[in-house]
Amino acid sequence: MPNLVIVIGMHRSGSSALMRALSYLGVELGEELLEARPDNPRGFWEDKELLAINELLLQASGLRWDSCQHPKVDVFRPEVRRLWERAIESFRGKLSCGDSFGMKDPRMIRLLEFWHSVFQELGVSPSYVLSLRDPLSVAESLFRRNGFSQAKSFCLWLSHYLLPWGWYAPFLKVVVSYDQLMSQPGVELERVAGRLGLRVEPGVVERIKEEFLDPALRHACYSEERLRDQLSGFNFLYTVWEAFEDLAYGGQEEEAKAKIEKLSRGSFSLNELFGFVDQYEKLVEHLYNVLYSVPSEKHSQSTMDDELPKCVFKQLTKFYPKLSLLILKNKVSKLKSRNTKRD
């Protein structure tokens, strides 16, 4: 079996750039990869089958990719067991090619209990490469793409990096800062290659810089001073970020790991809070869908959606919850009235 290299991390953390860079170092990614999209024009470099299985696992847990709560995957449920067998059959074939095989999907870091049982059955041990980006930059990127609030993005950041720490820490080979990869790709790739037993061939760094490491695609980058200032109201989040940053920038790694271990042991009470965040999101989405399920007499459905996008509606419900509920009540009353007249 080959060396199994897996890039894990938060959405919008630079994991796609890191995965592609690893392919230049000889890591095989397979042929069935997710196509590029406008939000990631240089490609995701994700295996389609891996993505499909992870989506179904989250669905079986009653969650989505943007749910803050940590998934609970019951491997004894029939549908999960079928996914387990599907994963083994699929990746046994993929792992038979080359000396190093790479996988990447931001969903994976929260589903490692499932995947570790798959790897155990396949007789392979993963080598995790953690793609790290600061919480503010991730939040800004998610706001641009999905309209997420900063608070939700912070919860997602902690849910991806801190809560699963116990699962990936024993197999963690290296932590890579996205900002460092963009600014000093040669230094970072040499460090990564050394940890994974790979080799940086002559001219590879220049090719990587020329072909896909485009600084223009990095829309957010915060100085340490600004991060400290902006996250001053989120002291716990900043403490966690500092510890992970020490791992990425070559600080006292053992001390940083011990610190993260301690923080992670006390963090699972956060999962209950994250559950409330998810419930709020579902309530707002339900509210939005009810309000716009039937077009008004003066507006078409598309016009109404254009006037009040869902991300804006979420912010309105956040600041004016009573007004939103009143609007919902009036809308439901009108719908009932229309149905009565039709009958």
C-alpha positions as CSV (number, residue, x, y, z in Angstrom):
1,M,0.0,0.0,0.0
2,P,1.2,3.5,-0.8
3,N,1.8,6.4,1.5
4,L,-1.7,7.9,2.1
5,V,-1.4,11.8,2.3
6,I,-4.6,13.6,3.3
7,V,-5.0,17.3,3.4
8,I,-7.5,18.4,6.1
9,G,-8.7,21.7,7.3
10,M,-11.4,24.3,7.2
11,H,-13.3,25.4,4.0
12,R,-11.6,28.4,2.4
13,S,-8.3,27.6,4.2
14,G,-6.1,27.1,1.1
15,S,-6.5,23.3,1.1
16,S,-7.0,23.2,-2.7
17,A,-3.8,25.1,-3.4
18,L,-1.9,22.8,-0.9
19,M,-3.4,19.6,-2.4
20,R,-2.4,20.7,-5.9
21,A,1.1,21.6,-4.7
22,L,1.5,18.1,-3.3
23,S,0.6,16.7,-6.7
24,Y,3.7,18.4,-8.0
25,L,5.8,16.6,-5.4
26,G,4.6,13.2,-6.7
27,V,1.4,12.6,-4.8
28,E,-1.1,10.9,-7.0
29,L,-4.7,12.3,-6.8
30,G,-6.6,10.1,-9.2
31,E,-8.5,11.0,-12.3
32,E,-12.1,11.6,-11.1
33,L,-11.7,15.1,-9.6
34,L,-14.3,17.7,-8.9
35,E,-14.4,20.4,-11.7
36,A,-13.3,24.0,-11.1
37,R,-16.1,26.5,-10.3
38,P,-16.2,30.3,-10.1
39,D,-15.6,30.3,-6.3
40,N,-12.4,28.1,-6.9
41,P,-11.3,28.8,-10.5
42,R,-8.0,26.9,-10.1
43,G,-9.8,23.7,-9.1
44,F,-10.7,21.9,-5.9
45,W,-8.5,18.8,-6.4
46,E,-11.0,16.7,-4.6
47,D,-11.9,13.1,-5.5
48,K,-15.6,13.0,-6.5
49,E,-16.2,9.7,-4.8
50,L,-14.7,11.0,-1.5
51,L,-16.9,14.1,-1.7
52,A,-20.1,12.1,-2.4
53,I,-19.5,9.7,0.5
54,N,-18.8,12.6,2.9
55,E,-22.0,14.4,1.8
56,L,-24.0,11.2,2.4
57,L,-22.4,10.7,5.8
58,L,-23.3,14.3,6.9
59,Q,-26.8,13.7,5.6
60,A,-27.1,10.5,7.6
61,S,-26.1,12.5,10.7
62,G,-28.8,15.1,10.0
63,L,-26.2,17.8,9.1
64,R,-24.8,19.7,6.2
65,W,-21.3,20.9,5.2
66,D,-22.0,24.2,6.9
67,S,-23.5,22.8,10.1
68,C,-21.5,23.9,13.1
69,Q,-22.3,20.9,15.3
70,H,-19.8,18.0,15.2
71,P,-21.3,15.0,13.3
72,K,-22.2,11.8,15.1
73,V,-21.7,9.0,12.6
74,D,-23.2,5.7,13.8
75,V,-21.2,3.0,11.8
76,F,-23.8,0.4,12.8
77,R,-26.7,2.1,10.9
78,P,-27.4,0.2,7.7
79,E,-26.9,3.3,5.4
80,V,-23.6,4.1,7.1
81,R,-22.5,0.5,6.9
82,R,-23.2,0.6,3.1
83,L,-21.1,3.7,2.8
84,W,-18.3,2.0,4.7
85,E,-18.3,-0.9,2.3
86,R,-18.5,1.5,-0.7
87,A,-15.5,3.5,0.6
88,I,-13.4,0.3,1.1
89,E,-14.2,-1.0,-2.4
90,S,-13.6,2.4,-4.0
91,F,-10.3,3.3,-2.3
92,R,-8.8,-0.1,-2.4
93,G,-8.5,0.4,-6.1
94,K,-7.3,4.0,-5.8
95,L,-4.6,3.1,-3.4
96,S,-3.1,0.6,-5.7
97,C,-1.6,3.3,-7.9
98,G,1.7,4.9,-7.2
99,D,3.9,5.3,-4.2
100,S,1.8,8.2,-2.6
101,F,-1.9,8.8,-3.0
102,G,-3.5,12.0,-1.9
103,M,-7.1,12.9,-0.7
104,K,-8.7,16.1,0.3
105,D,-12.1,17.4,1.3
106,P,-12.8,19.9,4.1
107,R,-15.7,17.8,5.3
108,M,-13.4,14.9,6.1
109,I,-11.7,16.4,9.2
110,R,-15.0,16.0,11.0
111,L,-15.7,12.5,9.8
112,L,-12.5,10.9,10.8
113,E,-14.1,8.3,13.1
114,F,-15.7,6.8,10.0
115,W,-12.6,7.1,7.8
116,H,-10.2,5.6,10.4
117,S,-12.3,2.5,10.4
118,V,-12.0,2.4,6.6
119,F,-8.2,2.9,6.7
120,Q,-7.9,0.2,9.3
121,E,-9.8,-2.2,7.1
122,L,-7.6,-1.3,4.2
123,G,-4.4,-1.7,6.2
124,V,-3.1,1.9,5.7
125,S,-2.1,4.6,8.1
126,P,-2.9,8.2,7.1
127,S,-0.4,11.1,7.0
128,Y,-2.4,14.3,7.7
129,V,-1.3,17.7,6.4
130,L,-3.3,20.4,8.1
131,S,-4.1,23.5,6.0
132,L,-4.3,26.5,8.3
133,R,-5.8,29.9,7.8
134,D,-6.7,32.5,10.4
135,P,-10.4,32.8,11.4
136,L,-10.9,36.3,10.2
137,S,-9.7,35.5,6.6
138,V,-11.9,32.4,6.5
139,A,-14.9,34.4,7.8
140,E,-14.4,37.1,5.1
141,S,-14.1,34.5,2.4
142,L,-17.2,32.6,3.6
143,F,-19.1,35.9,3.7
144,R,-18.1,36.7,0.1
145,R,-19.1,33.3,-1.1
146,N,-22.0,32.3,1.1
147,G,-23.1,35.3,3.1
148,F,-22.3,33.7,6.4
149,S,-22.1,35.8,9.5
150,Q,-18.7,36.2,11.2
151,A,-20.1,34.4,14.3
152,K,-21.1,31.4,12.3
153,S,-17.8,31.2,10.5
154,F,-15.9,31.4,13.8
155,C,-18.0,28.5,15.1
156,L,-17.2,26.5,12.0
157,W,-13.5,27.2,12.3
158,L,-13.5,25.8,15.8
159,S,-15.6,22.9,14.8
160,H,-13.1,21.9,12.1
161,Y,-9.8,22.5,13.8
162,L,-10.3,22.0,17.5
163,L,-13.2,19.5,18.1
164,P,-11.7,16.7,16.0
165,W,-8.1,17.2,17.3
166,G,-8.0,13.9,19.1
167,W,-8.7,12.0,15.9
168,Y,-6.1,13.6,13.7
169,A,-3.3,14.6,16.1
170,P,-1.7,11.1,16.3
171,F,-1.3,11.1,12.5
172,L,-0.5,14.8,12.0
173,K,2.7,15.2,10.0
174,V,2.8,19.0,9.3
175,V,0.7,22.1,9.6
176,V,0.9,24.5,6.7
177,S,-0.1,28.2,6.9
178,Y,-1.9,29.3,3.7
179,D,-0.3,32.8,4.0
180,Q,3.1,31.3,4.3
181,L,2.5,29.0,1.4
182,M,1.6,32.0,-0.8
183,S,4.4,34.2,0.4
184,Q,7.2,31.6,0.7
185,P,6.2,28.5,-1.4
186,G,9.7,27.2,-1.7
187,V,10.4,27.2,2.1
188,E,7.0,25.7,2.9
189,L,7.2,22.9,0.2
190,E,10.7,21.9,1.4
191,R,9.4,21.6,4.9
192,V,6.3,19.6,3.9
193,A,8.3,17.3,1.6
194,G,10.8,16.6,4.4
195,R,8.0,15.7,6.8
196,L,6.3,13.4,4.2
197,G,9.4,11.8,2.8
198,L,8.9,13.4,-0.6
199,R,11.4,15.3,-2.8
200,V,11.1,18.8,-4.3
201,E,12.5,18.4,-7.8
202,P,14.5,21.3,-9.4
203,G,12.2,23.8,-11.1
204,V,9.1,22.6,-9.4
205,V,8.6,25.6,-7.1
206,E,8.9,28.0,-10.1
207,R,6.3,25.9,-12.0
208,I,3.9,26.0,-9.1
209,K,4.2,29.8,-8.7
210,E,3.7,30.3,-12.4
211,E,0.9,27.9,-13.0
212,F,-1.5,28.3,-10.0
213,L,-0.2,30.1,-6.9
214,D,-1.8,33.4,-7.8
215,P,-1.6,36.0,-4.9
216,A,-4.6,37.8,-6.5
217,L,-6.9,35.0,-5.5
218,R,-6.1,35.6,-1.8
219,H,-8.6,38.3,-1.0
220,A,-8.0,38.5,2.8
221,C,-4.8,38.5,4.8
222,Y,-4.5,40.0,8.3
223,S,-1.5,41.1,10.2
224,E,-0.9,39.6,13.6
225,E,-1.6,42.9,15.2
226,R,-4.9,43.3,13.4
227,L,-5.9,39.7,14.2
228,R,-5.3,40.3,17.9
229,D,-7.3,43.5,17.8
230,Q,-10.2,42.1,15.8
231,L,-10.5,38.9,17.9
232,S,-10.1,40.6,21.2
233,G,-13.8,39.9,21.9
234,F,-13.3,36.2,21.1
235,N,-10.4,35.4,23.5
236,F,-10.9,31.6,23.4
237,L,-10.8,31.6,19.6
238,Y,-7.7,33.7,19.5
239,T,-6.0,31.4,22.1
240,V,-6.8,28.4,19.9
241,W,-5.5,30.2,16.8
242,E,-2.2,31.1,18.5
243,A,-1.6,27.5,19.4
244,F,-2.2,26.3,15.8
245,E,-0.1,29.1,14.5
246,D,2.8,27.9,16.6
247,L,2.6,24.6,14.8
248,A,2.6,26.2,11.4
249,Y,5.4,28.7,11.9
250,G,7.8,26.3,13.6
251,G,7.4,27.3,17.2
252,Q,7.6,25.0,20.2
253,E,5.6,22.2,18.6
254,E,5.3,19.9,21.6
255,E,4.2,22.8,23.8
256,A,1.7,23.9,21.2
257,K,0.3,20.4,20.8
258,A,0.0,20.1,24.6
259,K,-1.9,23.4,24.7
260,I,-4.2,22.3,21.9
261,E,-4.8,19.0,23.6
262,K,-5.9,20.8,26.8
263,L,-8.1,23.2,24.9
264,S,-9.7,20.4,22.9
265,R,-10.5,18.4,26.1
266,G,-12.5,21.3,27.4
267,S,-14.1,22.2,24.1
268,F,-16.8,19.6,23.7
269,S,-19.3,21.7,25.7
270,L,-19.1,24.0,22.7
271,N,-20.8,21.4,20.6
272,E,-24.1,22.1,22.4
273,L,-23.7,25.8,21.6
274,F,-23.0,24.9,18.0
275,G,-26.2,22.9,18.0
276,F,-28.1,26.1,18.9
277,V,-26.4,27.9,16.1
278,D,-27.6,25.2,13.7
279,Q,-31.1,25.4,15.0
280,Y,-31.2,29.1,14.5
281,E,-30.0,28.7,10.9
282,K,-32.7,26.1,10.2
283,L,-35.4,28.4,11.7
284,V,-34.2,31.3,9.6
285,E,-34.2,29.2,6.4
286,H,-37.6,27.8,7.2
287,L,-38.9,31.4,7.8
288,Y,-37.4,32.5,4.5
289,N,-38.9,29.6,2.6
290,V,-42.4,30.2,4.0
291,L,-42.3,33.9,3.3
292,Y,-41.3,33.3,-0.3
293,S,-43.0,30.0,-1.1
294,V,-45.9,31.8,-2.9
295,P,-45.2,35.0,-5.0
296,S,-47.2,38.1,-4.1
297,E,-49.6,39.5,-6.7
298,K,-47.2,42.3,-7.6
299,H,-43.9,40.5,-7.7
300,S,-42.7,37.3,-9.3
301,Q,-40.7,34.8,-7.3
302,S,-37.4,35.7,-9.0
303,T,-38.0,39.5,-8.4
304,M,-38.7,38.9,-4.7
305,D,-35.5,36.8,-4.4
306,D,-33.5,39.5,-6.0
307,E,-34.9,42.2,-3.7
308,L,-34.1,40.3,-0.5
309,P,-31.4,37.6,-0.9
310,K,-31.3,34.9,1.8
311,C,-28.0,36.2,3.3
312,V,-29.6,39.7,3.8
313,F,-32.7,38.1,5.2
314,K,-30.6,36.2,7.8
315,Q,-29.1,39.5,9.0
316,L,-32.6,41.1,9.2
317,T,-33.9,38.2,11.4
318,K,-30.8,38.5,13.5
319,F,-31.4,42.2,14.3
320,Y,-35.2,42.2,14.1
321,P,-36.4,38.8,15.2
322,K,-39.8,40.0,16.5
323,L,-40.5,41.9,13.2
324,S,-39.6,38.8,11.2
325,L,-42.0,36.6,13.2
326,L,-44.7,39.2,12.7
327,I,-44.1,39.2,8.9
328,L,-44.2,35.4,8.9
329,K,-47.5,35.4,10.9
330,N,-49.1,37.8,8.4
331,K,-47.8,35.9,5.4
332,V,-49.2,32.6,6.8
333,S,-52.6,34.3,7.4
334,K,-52.7,35.5,3.8
335,L,-51.8,32.1,2.5
336,K,-54.5,30.5,4.6
337,S,-57.0,33.1,3.4
338,R,-56.1,32.5,-0.3
339,N,-56.5,28.7,0.2
340,T,-59.9,29.2,1.9
341,K,-61.1,31.3,-1.0
342,R,-59.9,28.7,-3.6
343,D,-61.8,26.0,-1.7
